[in-house]
Amino acid sequence: MSKKFDIVLYGATGFTGKQTVHYFAKNAAKNLKWAIAGRSLKKLEQVKSELGSNFKDLPLIVADISDQDSIERMVSDTKVILTTVGPYDLYGEPVISACVKFNTDYVDITGETLFVKRIIEKYHQEAVAKGIKIIPFCGFDSVPSDLGTFLIVDYIRSELKQETKEVKAFFKASGGFNGGTLATFFDIWESGKANELEDPEILNPEELKHPAQKFPNDQQSFYFDSDLQVWTTPFFMAPINTRVVRRSNALFALEGCAYGEDFQYLERMYFDELLPIKSLLTSLGTAFFSKASANQFFLRNLKKYLPKPGEGPSEKTMDNGFFKTWFLGTTKNSQKVKAFIYSKGDPGNRVTVKILCESAFALVEQRSELPGGSQKGGILTPATGLGSVLIERLKKQGMIFEIKAFN
């Protein structure tokens, strides 16, 4: 069945959604058929008016999560749904259910592993059978982690003819939080399900899970890394990103190309300092926040001082932000490979929007070139669903990917 649109941007009136609309207006191919969608026609018209006269014919679609018929009408009309409507645990499943029903590919920016675990259990097998690509985590969480690891493993396999024993990632970033991201965080902690996030392989098929002790503690205290020669501390996104990378390895293992026997992945924040002052303070702050977040009184009062849904950092903060990540890969015979990823822009907004939009473009414009070709489907990860195609697209948009072996 032919579809009216190539891509529909759902959630186009939210803080992140508006950014995706402007990214499309600037970067979408002229022949791409796209539309914006949300629950308020008035707000959609306002977003459209901000684009100027060149987009006066941009289609608007009214769809509300509380009205499944409207969601299905929207989804059935398009090849790819790009959605920024979160928290996804509350608002994500109706869209995915419709995508699987109407053979529509899907991308989002969730970092909610509990939500993704649920949709894996309910929709993965049907999506596999139909060849539908459902790809969550297409933002700062968890594309740099997933594709950086993918890049190192591919290099070790193709250039060094070896398996990968371990990959360590070290992040440095500057930016701000938007209200939608924070709403997701509060939803997880207020639901009382936060303890379930401690499963190191929460997203993996049951038959490929390992004993929990196989994985070091993702949130261990600060330490000095002798390879990178920097002080490191727990990274608050590690409980998300490590699970995504481990799912990528598991899915590739099912295809006969696992990253390596007993493959390990860890990630940290790093600081350029002689004495571990920032590292120590950050580590203590992370430990305190982790404990305090279990207290409902603390959460209720914290909400009062943070951005609400629809709010976010200033344009200056988003423009001046950045992230840089070093990856250190170790082969089975202890040879080391170093990779580096860097991008200008606030990671949670500018970078996330770029990644999300380019992921959607890849699904429409290069679907047959993606890992496994057009027939591959399921609840995939960025590495298993988009792979090197997304890396090349992001390079063209100014993101730096470098890799080399070293002694």
ChimeraX attribute file (.defattr): number of C-alpha atoms within 10 A of each C-alpha:
attribute: neighborCount
match mode: 1-to-1
recipient: residues
	/A:1	7
	/A:2	8
	/A:3	14
	/A:4	14
	/A:5	19
	/A:6	21
	/A:7	27
	/A:8	26
	/A:9	26
	/A:10	29
	/A:11	25
	/A:12	29
	/A:13	28
	/A:14	22
	/A:15	19
	/A:16	27
	/A:17	24
	/A:18	22
	/A:19	19
	/A:20	28
	/A:21	26
	/A:22	17
	/A:23	16
	/A:24	20
	/A:25	17
	/A:26	10
	/A:27	14
	/A:28	16
	/A:29	11
	/A:30	7
	/A:31	7
	/A:32	14
	/A:33	17
	/A:34	21
	/A:35	22
	/A:36	25
	/A:37	25
	/A:38	24
	/A:39	19
	/A:40	16
	/A:41	15
	/A:42	12
	/A:43	15
	/A:44	22
	/A:45	16
	/A:46	11
	/A:47	19
	/A:48	23
	/A:49	14
	/A:50	12
	/A:51	15
	/A:52	10
	/A:53	10
	/A:54	9
	/A:55	12
	/A:56	11
	/A:57	9
	/A:58	16
	/A:59	16
	/A:60	19
	/A:61	20
	/A:62	17
	/A:63	22
	/A:64	19
	/A:65	18
	/A:66	11
	/A:67	11
	/A:68	15
	/A:69	13
	/A:70	15
	/A:71	24
	/A:72	20
	/A:73	15
	/A:74	24
	/A:75	30
	/A:76	21
	/A:77	19
	/A:78	23
	/A:79	24
	/A:80	28
	/A:81	26
	/A:82	28
	/A:83	26
	/A:84	27
	/A:85	24
	/A:86	20
	/A:87	21
	/A:88	22
	/A:89	18
	/A:90	13
	/A:91	15
	/A:92	20
	/A:93	18
	/A:94	17
	/A:95	23
	/A:96	23
	/A:97	17
	/A:98	19
	/A:99	26
	/A:100	23
	/A:101	17
	/A:102	19
	/A:103	19
	/A:104	25
	/A:105	26
	/A:106	26
	/A:107	25
	/A:108	24
	/A:109	27
	/A:110	27
	/A:111	25
	/A:112	21
	/A:113	22
	/A:114	19
	/A:115	18
	/A:116	22
	/A:117	16
	/A:118	14
	/A:119	18
	/A:120	20
	/A:121	12
	/A:122	14
	/A:123	18
	/A:124	21
	/A:125	14
	/A:126	16
	/A:127	24
	/A:128	18
	/A:129	12
	/A:130	17
	/A:131	19
	/A:132	26
	/A:133	29
	/A:134	28
	/A:135	26
	/A:136	27
	/A:137	26
	/A:138	28
	/A:139	26
	/A:140	25
	/A:141	22
	/A:142	26
	/A:143	27
	/A:144	26
	/A:145	32
	/A:146	26
	/A:147	24
	/A:148	26
	/A:149	27
	/A:150	23
	/A:151	23
	/A:152	27
	/A:153	26
	/A:154	18
	/A:155	20
	/A:156	24
	/A:157	17
	/A:158	11
	/A:159	10
	/A:160	14
	/A:161	11
	/A:162	19
	/A:163	21
	/A:164	29
	/A:165	20
	/A:166	22
	/A:167	24
	/A:168	17
	/A:169	24
	/A:170	24
	/A:171	23
	/A:172	16
	/A:173	19
	/A:174	16
	/A:175	20
	/A:176	15
	/A:177	17
	/A:178	20
	/A:179	20
	/A:180	22
	/A:181	21
	/A:182	17
	/A:183	17
	/A:184	20
	/A:185	16
	/A:186	18
	/A:187	17
	/A:188	19
	/A:189	16
	/A:190	16
	/A:191	8
	/A:192	11
	/A:193	11
	/A:194	15
	/A:195	10
	/A:196	11
	/A:197	16
	/A:198	14
	/A:199	11
	/A:200	24
	/A:201	22
	/A:202	20
	/A:203	23
	/A:204	21
	/A:205	15
	/A:206	9
	/A:207	7
	/A:208	13
	/A:209	15
	/A:210	13
	/A:211	8
	/A:212	12
	/A:213	8
	/A:214	11
	/A:215	15
	/A:216	12
	/A:217	14
	/A:218	19
	/A:219	19
	/A:220	13
	/A:221	17
	/A:222	21
	/A:223	17
	/A:224	15
	/A:225	12
	/A:226	8
	/A:227	9
	/A:228	14
	/A:229	13
	/A:230	19
	/A:231	23
	/A:232	26
	/A:233	27
	/A:234	26
	/A:235	22
	/A:236	15
	/A:237	19
	/A:238	20
	/A:239	21
	/A:240	22
	/A:241	25
	/A:242	22
	/A:243	24
	/A:244	30
	/A:245	29
	/A:246	23
	/A:247	24
	/A:248	25
	/A:249	27
	/A:250	23
	/A:251	22
	/A:252	15
	/A:253	15
	/A:254	11
	/A:255	10
	/A:256	9
	/A:257	13
	/A:258	18
	/A:259	26
	/A:260	18
	/A:261	12
	/A:262	12
	/A:263	19
	/A:264	21
	/A:265	21
	/A:266	23
	/A:267	26
	/A:268	25
	/A:269	24
	/A:270	27
	/A:271	19
	/A:272	13
	/A:273	12
	/A:274	9
	/A:275	11
	/A:276	18
	/A:277	12
	/A:278	17
	/A:279	24
	/A:280	17
	/A:281	13
	/A:282	19
	/A:283	22
	/A:284	16
	/A:285	12
	/A:286	18
	/A:287	15
	/A:288	11
	/A:289	12
	/A:290	12
	/A:291	10
	/A:292	13
	/A:293	18
	/A:294	15
	/A:295	12
	/A:296	14
	/A:297	10
	/A:298	12
	/A:299	15
	/A:300	13
	/A:301	10
	/A:302	12
	/A:303	14
	/A:304	9
	/A:305	8
	/A:306	15
	/A:307	17
	/A:308	15
	/A:309	17
	/A:310	14
	/A:311	15
	/A:312	22
	/A:313	18
	/A:314	12
	/A:315	10
	/A:316	11
	/A:317	16
	/A:318	22
	/A:319	17
	/A:320	14
	/A:321	20
	/A:322	20
	/A:323	20
	/A:324	17
	/A:325	22
	/A:326	24
	/A:327	24
	/A:328	22
	/A:329	26
	/A:330	23
	/A:331	21
	/A:332	15
	/A:333	10
	/A:334	12
	/A:335	16
	/A:336	20
	/A:337	22
	/A:338	21
	/A:339	20
	/A:340	20
	/A:341	20
	/A:342	19
	/A:343	21
	/A:344	19
	/A:345	22
	/A:346	26
	/A:347	25
	/A:348	26
	/A:349	27
	/A:350	25
	/A:351	22
	/A:352	24
	/A:353	27
	/A:354	24
	/A:355	25
	/A:356	24
	/A:357	24
	/A:358	23
	/A:359	26
	/A:360	28
	/A:361	23
	/A:362	18
	/A:363	25
	/A:364	16
	/A:365	12
	/A:366	15
	/A:367	20
	/A:368	14
	/A:369	15
	/A:370	20
	/A:371	16
	/A:372	14
	/A:373	14
	/A:374	15
	/A:375	15
	/A:376	20
	/A:377	23
	/A:378	24
	/A:379	26
	/A:380	25
	/A:381	26
	/A:382	27
	/A:383	31
	/A:384	26
	/A:385	26
	/A:386	27
	/A:387	19
	/A:388	19
	/A:389	19
	/A:390	24
	/A:391	24
	/A:392	13
	/A:393	17
	/A:394	19
	/A:395	13
	/A:396	10
	/A:397	14
	/A:398	11
	/A:399	17
	/A:400	16
	/A:401	19
	/A:402	14
	/A:403	17
	/A:404	12
	/A:405	17
	/A:406	9
	/A:407	7
